[in-house]
Amino acid sequence: MTTTHATLEGGCHCGAIALAFSTALVPANTAPRACDCSFCRAHGAAWVSDADARLSIHAHRPDRLHRYRQGSLAAQFLLCADCGVLVAVVFEEGDRTYAAVNACCLAARDAFAPVVPASPQTLAPEEKTARWRQLWISDVRWT
């Protein structure tokens, strides 16, 4: 049996950053995770990921891709320096990059199941990174 992948596209509001999330997940059956930290809540972020997916991140103007660390400082949040939209979060370990996408910046955002709360603040740093390795997108491409 073959798995069908769909490419969910999106990006920031002004178009400086584009995303292509190629996944077998069906949005209607996928509930984005709303992290309850103050940063994610302030941005209204709701995260989706699939360890077997591929994410392509294209910054039409690379100087406008802003990386911000907060909390445990292990992850980098990717924001547009022009319009301020939080598009993704990445965790880099060695030569490997893992990512989750803010479902709110995907064109199919309204197709997803209702958002569920998540509380990663309750996890120790090692537990967070182990969880990211397990759940986040492991094929991340910068184009």
N, CA, C and O atoms as a MOPAC input file, in Angstrom:
PM7 MOZYME 1SCF
protein

 N      0.84000 1    -1.17300 1     0.00000 1
 C      0.00000 1     0.00000 1     0.00000 1
 C      0.88800 1     1.24000 1     0.00000 1
 O      1.83900 1     1.32200 1     0.77800 1
 N      0.58700 1     2.19600 1    -0.85900 1
 C      1.36900 1     3.42000 1    -0.90900 1
 C      0.65300 1     4.50800 1    -0.11800 1
 O     -0.57300 1     4.53400 1    -0.01400 1
 N      1.45100 1     5.38600 1     0.42600 1
 C      0.91800 1     6.50300 1     1.18700 1
 C      0.85800 1     7.71600 1     0.27900 1
 O      1.82800 1     8.03500 1    -0.40900 1
 N     -0.27700 1     8.38800 1     0.27700 1
 C     -0.44000 1     9.57700 1    -0.53900 1
 C     -0.04000 1    10.79600 1     0.27500 1
 O     -0.50800 1    10.99600 1     1.39600 1
 N      0.82600 1    11.59800 1    -0.30400 1
 C      1.24400 1    12.82800 1     0.35200 1
 C      0.59600 1    14.01400 1    -0.35100 1
 O      0.55400 1    14.07300 1    -1.58000 1
 N      0.10200 1    14.93700 1     0.42300 1
 C     -0.40300 1    16.20000 1    -0.09400 1
 C      0.57600 1    17.27700 1     0.33300 1
 O      1.21600 1    17.16500 1     1.37900 1
 N      0.68900 1    18.30400 1    -0.46200 1
 C      1.53800 1    19.42500 1    -0.08600 1
 C      0.64800 1    20.57000 1     0.35900 1
 O     -0.13500 1    21.11500 1    -0.41900 1
 N      0.78600 1    20.91900 1     1.62400 1
 C      0.05100 1    22.03900 1     2.20000 1
 C      0.96300 1    23.25300 1     2.13600 1
 O      2.06600 1    23.24700 1     2.68300 1
 N      0.49500 1    24.28000 1     1.46900 1
 C      1.33100 1    25.46600 1     1.28300 1
 C      0.87300 1    26.59600 1     2.18400 1
 O     -0.27500 1    26.64600 1     2.62700 1
 N      1.79800 1    27.49600 1     2.44100 1
 C      1.48600 1    28.64600 1     3.26800 1
 C      2.69000 1    29.54200 1     3.40000 1
 O      3.61900 1    29.48200 1     2.59400 1
 N      2.67000 1    30.37200 1     4.41900 1
 C      3.77200 1    31.29000 1     4.64300 1
 C      3.31300 1    32.47800 1     5.45800 1
 O      2.24500 1    32.46700 1     6.07200 1
 N      4.13200 1    33.48400 1     5.44900 1
 C      3.80000 1    34.68600 1     6.21400 1
 C      2.79600 1    35.54500 1     5.44600 1
 O      2.50700 1    35.28000 1     4.27900 1
 N      2.27800 1    36.55400 1     6.09600 1
 C      1.24800 1    37.41300 1     5.52000 1
 C      1.73800 1    38.21200 1     4.32100 1
 O      1.00300 1    38.37200 1     3.34700 1
 N      2.96300 1    38.71300 1     4.37400 1
 C      3.46000 1    39.57200 1     3.29200 1
 C      4.10000 1    38.79200 1     2.14500 1
 O      4.42200 1    39.37500 1     1.11000 1
 N      4.28900 1    37.48300 1     2.31600 1
 C      4.84300 1    36.65700 1     1.24700 1
 C      6.35100 1    36.53500 1     1.23800 1
 O      6.90400 1    35.91600 1     0.32900 1
 N      7.03400 1    37.10100 1     2.21300 1
 C      8.49600 1    37.02200 1     2.24200 1
 C      8.98700 1    35.61100 1     2.56200 1
 O     10.08600 1    35.23300 1     2.15500 1
 N      8.17600 1    34.82200 1     3.29400 1
 C      8.54300 1    33.45400 1     3.66700 1
 C      7.44300 1    32.51800 1     3.18300 1
 O      6.26400 1    32.73200 1     3.46600 1
 N      7.83700 1    31.47900 1     2.44900 1
 C      6.88300 1    30.48900 1     1.94300 1
 C      7.21100 1    29.12300 1     2.52900 1
 O      8.37400 1    28.79100 1     2.75500 1
 N      6.16700 1    28.33800 1     2.77200 1
 C      6.31400 1    26.98300 1     3.30200 1
 C      5.61000 1    26.00000 1     2.37500 1
 O      4.57500 1    26.31600 1     1.78800 1
 N      6.18300 1    24.79900 1     2.25000 1
 C      5.53100 1    23.68800 1     1.56300 1
 C      5.69200 1    22.47200 1     2.47000 1
 O      6.80200 1    21.97100 1     2.65200 1
 N      4.58800 1    22.00200 1     3.03400 1
 C      4.55500 1    20.90400 1     3.99700 1
 C      3.96800 1    19.68700 1     3.29100 1
 O      2.75700 1    19.60400 1     3.09100 1
 N      4.82700 1    18.74800 1     2.91500 1
 C      4.40100 1    17.54400 1     2.20600 1
 C      4.18900 1    16.43600 1     3.22900 1
 O      5.14000 1    15.96600 1     3.85400 1
 N      2.92900 1    16.02100 1     3.39400 1
 C      2.57500 1    15.10100 1     4.47600 1
 C      1.45500 1    14.15300 1     4.07500 1
 O      0.65800 1    14.45500 1     3.18700 1
 N      1.40600 1    13.01700 1     4.73100 1
 C      0.30500 1    12.07300 1     4.55700 1
 C     -0.83300 1    12.37800 1     5.53100 1
 O     -1.89100 1    11.75500 1     5.45600 1
 N     -0.62800 1    13.32200 1     6.43600 1
 C     -1.67800 1    13.68400 1     7.38900 1
 C     -2.88900 1    14.24800 1     6.65000 1
 O     -2.74700 1    14.97600 1     5.66800 1
 N     -4.06100 1    13.90800 1     7.12600 1
 C     -5.30300 1    14.46700 1     6.60700 1
 C     -5.68800 1    15.59500 1     7.56500 1
 O     -5.94300 1    15.33500 1     8.74100 1
 N     -5.73700 1    16.84500 1     7.08600 1
 C     -6.01400 1    17.95400 1     8.00300 1
 C     -7.25800 1    17.74800 1     8.87200 1
 O     -7.23100 1    18.06500 1    10.06100 1
 N     -8.33200 1    17.23200 1     8.30900 1
 C     -9.56700 1    17.05500 1     9.08200 1
 C     -9.38400 1    16.09200 1    10.25400 1
 O    -10.13800 1    16.14000 1    11.22600 1
 N     -8.38400 1    15.22100 1    10.15900 1
 C     -8.10900 1    14.25000 1    11.22400 1
 C     -6.91400 1    14.64900 1    12.08700 1
 O     -6.45700 1    13.86700 1    12.92100 1
 N     -6.41500 1    15.85100 1    11.88900 1
 C     -5.20800 1    16.30900 1    12.57900 1
 C     -5.53100 1    17.54000 1    13.41700 1
 O     -5.96400 1    18.56400 1    12.88700 1
 N     -5.32100 1    17.43600 1    14.71800 1
 C     -5.57800 1    18.55600 1    15.62300 1
 C     -4.27200 1    19.28400 1    15.91200 1
 O     -3.38000 1    18.71600 1    16.54300 1
 N     -4.14200 1    20.53100 1    15.46200 1
 C     -2.94100 1    21.29600 1    15.80300 1
 C     -2.81300 1    21.44400 1    17.31800 1
 O     -3.80900 1    21.48900 1    18.04000 1
 N     -1.56800 1    21.51900 1    17.78300 1
 C     -1.27700 1    21.63800 1    19.21500 1
 C     -1.02200 1    23.10700 1    19.56300 1
 O     -0.12300 1    23.73700 1    19.00500 1
 N     -1.80500 1    23.63400 1    20.47200 1
 C     -1.64900 1    25.02200 1    20.91800 1
 C     -0.81700 1    25.02100 1    22.19300 1
 O     -1.31800 1    24.71300 1    23.27400 1
 N      0.44300 1    25.36500 1    22.05700 1
 C      1.33900 1    25.45400 1    23.21000 1
 C      0.82600 1    26.55200 1    24.13100 1
 O      0.38900 1    27.60800 1    23.67300 1
 N      0.88200 1    26.29400 1    25.43000 1
 C      0.35900 1    27.26700 1    26.38500 1
 C      1.41300 1    28.22900 1    26.93200 1
 O      1.15100 1    28.93800 1    27.90400 1
 N      2.60200 1    28.26200 1    26.32200 1
 C      3.60400 1    29.23500 1    26.78400 1
 C      3.18100 1    30.64000 1    26.34700 1
 O      2.39100 1    30.79800 1    25.41600 1
 N      3.70700 1    31.63800 1    27.01900 1
 C      3.29800 1    33.01600 1    26.73400 1
 C      3.66600 1    33.44800 1    25.31800 1
 O      2.93300 1    34.22700 1    24.70900 1
 N      4.78000 1    32.96300 1    24.78500 1
 C      5.19900 1    33.34000 1    23.43000 1
 C      4.22600 1    32.79100 1    22.38600 1
 O      3.73500 1    33.53700 1    21.54000 1
 N      3.95100 1    31.49900 1    22.44600 1
 C      3.04100 1    30.89000 1    21.46800 1
 C      1.63400 1    31.45300 1    21.60500 1
 O      0.95800 1    31.68200 1    20.60100 1
 N      1.18700 1    31.67600 1    22.83000 1
 C     -0.14400 1    32.25500 1    23.03400 1
 C     -0.21700 1    33.65800 1    22.45700 1
 O     -1.22900 1    34.02700 1    21.86100 1
 N      0.84400 1    34.44900 1    22.62300 1
 C      0.84800 1    35.81200 1    22.08600 1
 C      0.77100 1    35.81800 1    20.56000 1
 O      0.26500 1    36.76700 1    19.96000 1
 N      1.27700 1    34.75100 1    19.93700 1
 C      1.26300 1    34.65500 1    18.47200 1
 C      0.10200 1    33.81700 1    17.94500 1
 O     -0.06600 1    33.69000 1    16.73300 1
 N     -0.69500 1    33.24900 1    18.83600 1
 C     -1.81300 1    32.41900 1    18.40400 1
 C     -1.37300 1    31.17500 1    17.65200 1
 O     -2.08800 1    30.69400 1    16.77300 1
 N     -0.20600 1    30.65300 1    17.98900 1
 C      0.35800 1    29.51300 1    17.26000 1
 C     -0.35100 1    28.21200 1    17.61100 1
 O     -0.73800 1    27.98000 1    18.75600 1
 N     -0.50900 1    27.37200 1    16.59500 1
 C     -1.06200 1    26.02200 1    16.74400 1
 C     -0.22300 1    25.12700 1    15.83900 1
 O     -0.25400 1    25.26700 1    14.61600 1
 N      0.51600 1    24.22100 1    16.43600 1
 C      1.57000 1    23.48600 1    15.73300 1
 C      1.11000 1    22.15300 1    15.14800 1
 O      0.36600 1    21.40100 1    15.77700 1
 N      1.57800 1    21.87600 1    13.91300 1
 C      1.38100 1    20.56900 1    13.28200 1
 C      2.74400 1    20.04600 1    12.85500 1
 O      3.63100 1    20.80800 1    12.47000 1
 N      2.88800 1    18.73700 1    12.93200 1
 C      4.13000 1    18.10200 1    12.49200 1
 C      3.83900 1    16.65400 1    12.13900 1
 O      2.80000 1    16.10300 1    12.50500 1
 N      4.76700 1    16.05700 1    11.42800 1
 C      4.66800 1    14.66500 1    10.99600 1
 C      6.09800 1    14.20600 1    10.76600 1
 O      6.77400 1    14.70600 1     9.86700 1
 N      6.56100 1    13.26600 1    11.56400 1
 C      7.95600 1    12.81900 1    11.47400 1
 C      8.30900 1    12.27000 1    10.09500 1
 O      9.48200 1    12.24500 1     9.72000 1
 N      7.30100 1    11.82900 1     9.33700 1
 C      7.55100 1    11.27000 1     8.00500 1
 C      7.33000 1    12.27600 1     6.88400 1
 O      7.34700 1    11.90900 1     5.70900 1
 N      7.12600 1    13.52100 1     7.23100 1
 C      6.83700 1    14.56000 1     6.24200 1
 C      8.10700 1    15.27500 1     5.79100 1
 O      9.20300 1    15.03400 1     6.29700 1
 N      7.91200 1    16.16200 1     4.82000 1
 C      8.99400 1    17.03300 1     4.36300 1
 C      8.48700 1    18.47300 1     4.44900 1
 O      7.34000 1    18.76600 1     4.11100 1
 N      9.36000 1    19.35600 1     4.90600 1
 C      9.04100 1    20.77900 1     4.96400 1
 C     10.09200 1    21.54700 1     4.18900 1
 O     11.28900 1    21.42300 1     4.44700 1
 N      9.62800 1    22.34300 1     3.23400 1
 C     10.52100 1    23.24600 1     2.50800 1
 C     10.21900 1    24.65900 1     2.97900 1
 O      9.06900 1    25.09800 1     2.98800 1
 N     11.27200 1    25.35700 1     3.36900 1
 C     11.15700 1    26.74300 1     3.82400 1
 C     11.90900 1    27.60500 1     2.82800 1
 O     13.10400 1    27.41600 1     2.60000 1
 N     11.19500 1    28.55700 1     2.23600 1
 C     11.83200 1    29.43300 1     1.26000 1
 C     11.66000 1    30.88200 1     1.70400 1
 O     10.54100 1    31.37900 1     1.82600 1
 N     12.77100 1    31.54000 1     1.94100 1
 C     12.75200 1    32.96400 1     2.27400 1
 C     13.07600 1    33.72700 1     0.99300 1
 O     14.21900 1    33.73300 1     0.53500 1
 N     12.06300 1    34.36700 1     0.42300 1
 C     12.27500 1    35.14500 1    -0.79900 1
 C     13.31300 1    36.23500 1    -0.55700 1
 O     14.06400 1    36.61400 1    -1.45500 1
 N     13.33400 1    36.72200 1     0.66100 1
 C     14.34300 1    37.69300 1     1.09600 1
 C     14.94400 1    37.13900 1     2.38100 1
 O     14.41700 1    37.40000 1     3.46300 1
 N     16.04000 1    36.37600 1     2.28800 1
 C     16.60900 1    35.71100 1     3.46800 1
 C     16.88300 1    36.63600 1     4.65400 1
 O     16.83500 1    36.20000 1     5.80400 1
 N     17.16600 1    37.89000 1     4.38500 1
 C     17.43600 1    38.81700 1     5.48200 1
 C     16.17500 1    39.13400 1     6.29300 1
 O     16.26900 1    39.74200 1     7.36000 1
 N     15.00200 1    38.73300 1     5.80400 1
 C     13.74400 1    38.99900 1     6.50600 1
 C     13.30000 1    37.81000 1     7.36300 1
 O     12.30000 1    37.90000 1     8.07500 1
 N     14.04400 1    36.69000 1     7.29700 1
 C     13.73900 1    35.52200 1     8.13100 1
 C     14.42100 1    35.72000 1     9.48000 1
 O     15.64400 1    35.63600 1     9.59200 1
 N     13.61800 1    35.98200 1    10.49000 1
 C     14.13900 1    36.25200 1    11.82900 1
 C     14.02400 1    34.99300 1    12.67900 1
 O     12.98400 1    34.33500 1    12.68900 1
 N     15.09200 1    34.66500 1    13.38700 1
 C     15.11100 1    33.52100 1    14.30400 1
 C     15.11500 1    34.05100 1    15.73400 1
 O     15.89500 1    34.93500 1    16.08700 1
 N     14.23500 1    33.49600 1    16.53700 1
 C     14.09700 1    33.95400 1    17.91600 1
 C     14.09600 1    32.75000 1    18.85300 1
 O     13.37400 1    31.77800 1    18.63000 1
 N     14.91000 1    32.82200 1    19.89900 1
 C     14.94500 1    31.76200 1    20.91600 1
 C     14.30000 1    32.29200 1    22.19000 1
 O     14.47900 1    33.45300 1    22.56000 1
 N     13.55800 1    31.43000 1    22.84300 1
 C     12.95700 1    31.79000 1    24.13300 1
 C     12.77300 1    30.51600 1    24.92900 1
 O     13.07900 1    29.43000 1    24.43700 1
 N     12.28800 1    30.62800 1    26.12800 1
 C     12.07900 1    29.44400 1    26.96400 1
 C     13.38400 1    28.73200 1    27.25100 1
 O     14.31500 1    29.33100 1    27.78900 1
 N     13.46200 1    27.44900 1    26.89400 1
 C     14.66300 1    26.64100 1    27.15900 1
 C     15.80700 1    26.95900 1    26.20300 1
 O     16.90900 1    26.43900 1    26.37400 1
 N     15.57100 1    27.79700 1    25.20600 1
 C     16.54800 1    28.23000 1    24.19400 1
 C     16.95700 1    27.11900 1    23.23100 1
 O     17.84800 1    27.32700 1    22.40800 1
 N     16.33900 1    25.95900 1    23.31000 1
 C     16.70600 1    24.83700 1    22.43900 1
 C     16.12200 1    24.98000 1    21.04200 1
 O     16.71900 1    24.51400 1    20.07200 1
 N     14.97200 1    25.61500 1    20.93000 1
 C     14.30400 1    25.76000 1    19.63600 1
 C     14.41800 1    27.19500 1    19.14300 1
 O     14.55900 1    28.13600 1    19.92500 1
 N     14.35400 1    27.33400 1    17.82100 1
 C     14.36100 1    28.65600 1    17.20100 1
 C     13.01900 1    28.87000 1    16.51000 1
 O     12.59600 1    28.05700 1    15.68800 1
 N     12.37100 1    29.94600 1    16.84100 1
 C     11.10300 1    30.29200 1    16.21900 1
 C     11.39900 1    31.14200 1    14.99000 1
 O     12.19500 1    32.07800 1    15.05200 1
 N     10.75900 1    30.81400 1    13.88000 1
 C     10.99200 1    31.51200 1    12.62100 1
 C      9.85800 1    32.49200 1    12.37400 1
 O      8.69500 1    32.10900 1    12.24700 1
 N     10.22100 1    33.75800 1    12.31000 1
 C      9.24800 1    34.82100 1    12.10900 1
 C      9.65600 1    35.67800 1    10.92300 1
 O     10.83600 1    35.76800 1    10.58600 1
 N      8.67200 1    36.30500 1    10.29500 1
 C      8.96600 1    37.26800 1     9.24600 1
 C      9.30100 1    38.60200 1     9.90800 1
 O      8.54100 1    39.09900 1    10.73900 1
 N     10.42600 1    39.16800 1     9.54100 1
 C     10.85600 1    40.44200 1    10.12100 1
 C     10.00700 1    41.60800 1     9.62000 1
 O     10.03300 1    42.69000 1    10.20800 1
 N      9.25200 1    41.39600 1     8.53500 1
 C      8.41200 1    42.47300 1     8.00700 1
 C      6.99900 1    42.45000 1     8.58400 1
 O      6.54900 1    43.44300 1     9.15600 1
 N      6.29300 1    41.32500 1     8.44000 1
 C      4.89500 1    41.28100 1     8.88600 1
 C      4.72000 1    40.65700 1    10.26500 1
 O      3.63300 1    40.74000 1    10.83700 1
 N      5.76500 1    40.03300 1    10.81500 1
 C      5.72700 1    39.50200 1    12.17100 1
 C      5.09100 1    38.13700 1    12.34100 1
 O      4.95400 1    37.66500 1    13.47000 1
 N      4.69600 1    37.48300 1    11.24700 1
 C      4.03200 1    36.18200 1    11.36300 1
 C      5.02500 1    35.09900 1    11.78800 1
 O      6.12300 1    34.99200 1    11.24300 1
 N      4.61500 1    34.30600 1    12.76800 1
 C      5.38000 1    33.15400 1    13.24700 1
 C      5.00200 1    31.97100 1    12.36200 1
 O      3.87200 1    31.48700 1    12.42900 1
 N      5.94200 1    31.49600 1    11.52700 1
 C      5.61300 1    30.45500 1    10.54900 1
 C      5.99700 1    29.05000 1    10.98600 1
 O      5.31300 1    28.09000 1    10.63300 1
 N      7.07400 1    28.91100 1    11.74600 1
 C      7.55700 1    27.57200 1    12.11100 1
 C      8.48100 1    27.66300 1    13.31300 1
 O      8.87300 1    28.74600 1    13.74700 1
 N      8.81300 1    26.49900 1    13.83000 1
 C      9.80200 1    26.38300 1    14.89400 1
 C     10.74400 1    25.26000 1    14.48900 1
 O     10.30400 1    24.23400 1    13.97000 1
 N     12.03700 1    25.45000 1    14.72400 1
 C     13.02700 1    24.43200 1    14.36100 1
 C     13.92000 1    24.11700 1    15.55300 1
 O     14.15500 1    24.94700 1    16.43100 1
 N     14.40100 1    22.89300 1    15.54300 1
 C     15.36500 1    22.41100 1    16.52900 1
 C     16.49400 1    21.78800 1    15.72500 1
 O     16.27100 1    20.86900 1    14.93800 1
 N     17.70300 1    22.29000 1    15.92600 1
 C     18.85900 1    21.78500 1    15.19300 1
 C     19.74300 1    20.98600 1    16.13000 1
 O     20.07100 1    21.42500 1    17.23200 1
 N     20.12600 1    19.79300 1    15.66200 1
 C     20.97700 1    18.90600 1    16.43800 1
 C     21.98700 1    18.29800 1    15.47200 1
 O     21.63700 1    17.49000 1    14.61200 1
 N     23.24200 1    18.69800 1    15.62900 1
 C     24.25800 1    18.25500 1    14.67300 1
 C     23.91400 1    18.78800 1    13.29600 1
 O     23.67300 1    19.98400 1    13.13200 1
 N     23.89100 1    17.90800 1    12.30400 1
 C     23.54500 1    18.34200 1    10.94900 1
 C     22.06500 1    18.09600 1    10.63700 1
 O     21.66300 1    18.15500 1     9.47500 1
 N     21.26900 1    17.82700 1    11.63800 1
 C     19.85100 1    17.50400 1    11.48000 1
 C     18.98900 1    18.66000 1    11.95000 1
 O     19.27800 1    19.28200 1    12.97200 1
 N     17.93300 1    18.94700 1    11.20800 1
 C     16.96500 1    19.96800 1    11.59900 1
 C     15.59100 1    19.32200 1    11.70800 1
 O     15.17300 1    18.58400 1    10.81500 1
 N     14.90000 1    19.59600 1    12.78700 1
 C     13.53300 1    19.13400 1    13.01000 1
 C     12.64700 1    20.37700 1    13.05700 1
 O     13.09400 1    21.44300 1    13.48100 1
 N     11.39400 1    20.24500 1    12.62400 1
 C     10.52700 1    21.42000 1    12.58400 1
 C      9.07300 1    21.06900 1    12.84500 1
 O      8.63800 1    19.93100 1    12.66900 1
 N      8.34100 1    22.08100 1    13.27000 1
 C      6.88100 1    22.03900 1    13.35100 1
 C      6.38400 1    23.31200 1    12.67000 1
 O      7.04800 1    24.34700 1    12.70600 1
 N      5.22300 1    23.22200 1    12.05900 1
 C      4.65300 1    24.33200 1    11.29700 1
 C      3.49600 1    24.94400 1    12.07800 1
 O      2.69900 1    24.23100 1    12.68900 1
 N      3.41400 1    26.25600 1    12.05300 1
 C      2.26300 1    26.93300 1    12.62400 1
 C      1.10700 1    26.75600 1    11.63600 1
 O      1.10000 1    27.36500 1    10.56700 1
 N      0.13400 1    25.92100 1    12.00100 1
 C     -0.99000 1    25.62600 1    11.10600 1
 C     -1.74400 1    26.88700 1    10.70800 1
 O     -2.38700 1    26.91600 1     9.65900 1
 N     -1.67400 1    27.92300 1    11.52400 1
 C     -2.38400 1    29.16900 1    11.23800 1
 C     -1.84900 1    29.88100 1    10.00400 1
 O     -2.53700 1    30.73100 1     9.43700 1
 N     -0.63200 1    29.54900 1     9.57700 1
 C     -0.07700 1    30.21400 1     8.39700 1
 C     -0.16700 1    29.33700 1     7.14500 1
 O      0.39700 1    29.68200 1     6.10700 1
 N     -0.86800 1    28.21500 1     7.23600 1
 C     -1.09500 1    27.37000 1     6.06600 1
 C     -2.41000 1    27.77200 1     5.39900 1
 O     -3.35900 1    28.16100 1     6.08000 1
 N     -2.46900 1    27.68000 1     4.08300 1
 C     -3.70300 1    28.00800 1     3.36300 1
 C     -4.85700 1    27.11800 1     3.81900 1
 O     -6.00900 1    27.55100 1     3.81800 1
 N     -4.56000 1    25.88400 1     4.20800 1
 C     -5.58200 1    24.92000 1     4.64500 1
 C     -5.89300 1    25.02600 1     6.13400 1
 O     -6.44900 1    24.08900 1     6.70700 1
 N     -5.55100 1    26.14000 1     6.77400 1
 C     -5.69600 1    26.26500 1     8.23600 1
 C     -7.10000 1    25.92600 1     8.73300 1
 O     -7.24400 1    25.36400 1     9.81900 1
 N     -8.13200 1    26.25300 1     7.96600 1
 C     -9.49600 1    25.99800 1     8.42000 1
 C     -9.92500 1    24.54500 1     8.23100 1
 O    -10.98700 1    24.14800 1     8.71100 1
 N     -9.11100 1    23.74900 1     7.53700 1
 C     -9.44000 1    22.33600 1     7.28800 1
 C     -9.03100 1    21.42700 1     8.44500 1
 O     -9.46300 1    20.27600 1     8.50500 1
 N     -8.20700 1    21.92500 1     9.35900 1
 C     -7.71800 1    21.10000 1    10.46400 1
 C     -8.80000 1    20.87600 1    11.51800 1
 O     -9.73800 1    21.66300 1    11.65100 1
 N     -8.64500 1    19.78900 1    12.25600 1
 C     -9.52200 1    19.50200 1    13.39200 1
 C     -9.31900 1    20.59700 1    14.44500 1
 O     -8.34800 1    21.35000 1    14.37300 1
 N    -10.22500 1    20.69000 1    15.41800 1
 C    -10.06400 1    21.70400 1    16.46100 1
 C     -8.72200 1    21.56800 1    17.19900 1
 O     -8.20500 1    20.47000 1    17.40600 1
 N     -8.20000 1    22.69900 1    17.57200 1
 C     -6.91700 1    22.78400 1    18.27400 1
 C     -7.01700 1    22.11400 1    19.64600 1
 O     -8.04100 1    22.20000 1    20.32300 1
 N     -5.92700 1    21.44500 1    20.03900 1
 C     -5.84500 1    20.84400 1    21.37400 1
 C     -4.71900 1    21.53100 1    22.14700 1
 O     -3.71400 1    21.91800 1    21.54900 1
 N     -4.86700 1    21.68900 1    23.45800 1
 C     -3.80800 1    22.33500 1    24.24300 1
 C     -2.60200 1    21.41800 1    24.43200 1
 O     -2.72800 1    20.19400 1    24.46100 1
 N     -1.44600 1    22.03300 1    24.55700 1
 C     -0.19800 1    21.31400 1    24.84800 1
 C      0.57100 1    22.12600 1    25.88400 1
 O      0.53000 1    23.35600 1    25.86900 1
 N      1.26700 1    21.44000 1    26.77700 1
 C      2.01300 1    22.10700 1    27.84900 1
 C      3.46000 1    21.63400 1    27.89200 1
 O      3.85100 1    20.94800 1    28.83600 1
 N      4.26600 1    21.98700 1    26.88700 1
 C      5.65600 1    21.53800 1    26.90200 1
 C      6.47500 1    22.13500 1    28.04000 1
 O      7.55100 1    21.62800 1    28.35800 1
 N      5.98200 1    23.19900 1    28.65400 1
 C      6.70600 1    23.80400 1    29.77600 1
 C      6.84100 1    22.84200 1    30.94500 1
 O      7.72200 1    23.00400 1    31.78900 1
 N      5.96800 1    21.83800 1    30.99600 1
 C      6.00700 1    20.87600 1    32.09600 1
 C      7.09000 1    19.82000 1    31.89400 1
 O      7.36800 1    19.03600 1    32.80100 1
 N      7.70400 1    19.79700 1    30.70800 1
 C      8.73600 1    18.80100 1    30.40500 1
 C     10.13000 1    19.34200 1    30.70600 1
 O     10.38600 1    20.53700 1    30.56000 1
 N     11.01700 1    18.46300 1    31.12100 1
 C     12.43300 1    18.82500 1    31.28500 1
 C     13.02100 1    19.04200 1    29.89100 1
 O     12.50500 1    18.49100 1    28.91900 1
 N     14.09500 1    19.83600 1    29.77300 1
 C     14.69100 1    20.08700 1    28.45500 1
 C     14.99000 1    18.81500 1    27.65600 1
 O     14.75800 1    18.77800 1    26.44800 1
 N     15.50200 1    17.77300 1    28.32100 1
 C     15.81900 1    16.52600 1    27.61100 1
 C     14.55100 1    15.84500 1    27.10100 1
 O     14.55600 1    15.22700 1    26.03700 1
 N     13.46600 1    15.96200 1    27.86800 1
 C     12.19100 1    15.37400 1    27.44300 1
 C     11.63700 1    16.11300 1    26.23100 1
 O     11.07500 1    15.49600 1    25.32600 1
 N     11.79600 1    17.43400 1    26.21600 1
 C     11.33000 1    18.22300 1    25.07000 1
 C     12.05100 1    17.80200 1    23.80100 1
 O     11.41600 1    17.51200 1    22.78700 1
 N     13.37500 1    17.77000 1    23.85700 1
 C     14.12300 1    17.44500 1    22.64000 1
 C     13.85800 1    16.00900 1    22.18400 1
 O     13.82800 1    15.74300 1    20.98200 1
 N     13.66800 1    15.09300 1    23.11100 1
 C     13.32900 1    13.71100 1    22.73300 1
 C     11.97000 1    13.68300 1    22.03800 1
 O     11.78500 1    12.96500 1    21.05600 1
 N     11.04100 1    14.44900 1    22.53900 1
 C      9.70400 1    14.52800 1    21.93200 1
 C      9.78900 1    15.13900 1    20.53900 1
 O      9.14400 1    14.65200 1    19.61000 1
 N     10.57800 1    16.19900 1    20.38500 1
 C     10.72200 1    16.83600 1    19.07400 1
 C     11.31500 1    15.86500 1    18.05900 1
 O     10.85900 1    15.79700 1    16.91700 1
 N     12.34000 1    15.11000 1    18.48000 1
 C     12.95900 1    14.12900 1    17.57800 1
 C     11.94100 1    13.08900 1    17.11600 1
 O     11.99600 1    12.60800 1    15.98400 1
 N     11.03400 1    12.76000 1    17.99200 1
 C     10.04200 1    11.73000 1    17.69300 1
 C      8.89300 1    12.25300 1    16.82600 1
 O      8.43300 1    11.55000 1    15.92700 1
 N      8.43100 1    13.46800 1    17.08400 1
 C      7.20300 1    13.96500 1    16.46600 1
 C      7.38400 1    14.99600 1    15.35900 1
 O      6.54000 1    15.10100 1    14.46900 1
 N      8.46100 1    15.74600 1    15.40200 1
 C      8.59700 1    16.84300 1    14.45300 1
 C      9.06800 1    16.35800 1    13.08600 1
 O      9.58700 1    15.25100 1    12.94600 1
 N      8.88000 1    17.19500 1    12.10200 1
 C      9.29000 1    16.93200 1    10.72100 1
 C     10.80500 1    16.78500 1    10.70800 1
 O     11.52400 1    17.65400 1    11.20100 1
 N     11.28500 1    15.68800 1    10.14400 1
 C     12.73800 1    15.44400 1    10.16200 1
 C     13.40900 1    15.70100 1     8.81600 1
 O     14.63500 1    15.65200 1     8.71600 1
 N     12.62400 1    15.97200 1     7.79400 1
 C     13.17400 1    16.30000 1     6.47400 1
 C     12.86400 1    17.77000 1     6.20800 1
 O     11.82700 1    18.10400 1     5.63500 1
 N     13.76800 1    18.63100 1     6.63000 1
 C     13.58400 1    20.07800 1     6.50200 1
 C     14.57400 1    20.59200 1     5.47000 1
 O     15.77800 1    20.35100 1     5.56000 1
 N     14.03900 1    21.30100 1     4.49300 1
 C     14.87700 1    21.83000 1     3.40900 1
 C     14.74700 1    23.34400 1     3.34500 1
 O     13.65200 1    23.90300 1     3.39700 1
 N     15.89300 1    23.98300 1     3.23300 1
 C     15.94700 1    25.44100 1     3.10000 1
 C     16.19400 1    25.72600 1     1.62000 1
 O     17.21900 1    25.31900 1     1.07300 1
 N     15.27500 1    26.41300 1     0.98000 1
 C     15.43200 1    26.67400 1    -0.45600 1
 C     15.51900 1    28.15300 1    -0.73900 1
 O     15.65300 1    28.55300 1    -1.89600 1

